[in-house]
Amino acid sequence: MLTLTEVADDPLLLTCRLVLSDGSEVVFRPLTTADARRLAGFFVGLSPESRRLSTFDGYDLATAQDLCDAIARYDKLRLVLEEVPSGRIVGLLEFSFDLHPGDIARYGAAGIRLTATDCRFGPTLADDYQGQGVGTQLFPLITDVARRFGRKRIILWGGVLADNPRALRYYQKNGFRSVGSFTGADGARSLDMILDLGPLPGH
């Protein structure tokens, strides 16, 4: 089973190259301490709507630097999608391996007991990479990462906004099921969804 320290020491453990459906190539890899400025560029480039649908504390260099400084220090694993050959970061995929008390309470009320073999996940793609099937191509890599960290189920980080039909279709298509809804501090309604990873393919 992988650890955050092992990945920070050797990012190649979770690095792979992916050919997208349009023939372009991207690299899927862990965030590194050298990525702050390129990650800031990713944040700055997100449209107001993409920002509304995401959960970041900010969209600037300071936020990017905070995420880079947090590598292997907490419970978070962050991976990026890097465009080839430009090196532009076009996606940020986040795992949290500790569970939030609010999540535990909500899922518990729905009859689901969250445990240490569950994790939280949230993806964000650059605007020009959305709606292109990139998330679907990435999904086997996402589930592989969760399994390699010993996780058996994935829940959505902060849920998914009920007025985000594209994301709802994506999660449903990839096996997530809705277990309930909640209203955030901003009054927006979100859905809690969970995915049972099941056994490894071929096992």
QUIHU-V223925 format. One record per run of one state. SS is the DSSP state (A for helix, B for strand, O for the rest). FROM is the first residue (numbers start at 1). LEN is the number of residues. If there is no record, write none. Layout:
BEGIN
{{SS FROM LEN} {SS FROM LEN}}
END
This chain:
BEGIN
{{O 1 3} {A 4 6} {O 10 1} {A 11 4} {O 15 1} {B 16 4} {O 20 5} {B 25 6} {O 31 2} {A 33 13} {O 46 2} {A 48 5} {O 53 8} {A 61 9} {O 70 6} {B 76 9} {O 85 4} {B 89 8} {O 97 4} {A 101 9} {O 110 8} {B 118 8} {O 126 1} {A 127 3} {O 130 4} {A 134 15} {O 149 4} {B 153 4} {O 157 3} {B 160 2} {O 162 3} {A 165 9} {O 174 3} {B 177 7} {O 184 5} {B 189 8} {O 197 7}}
END
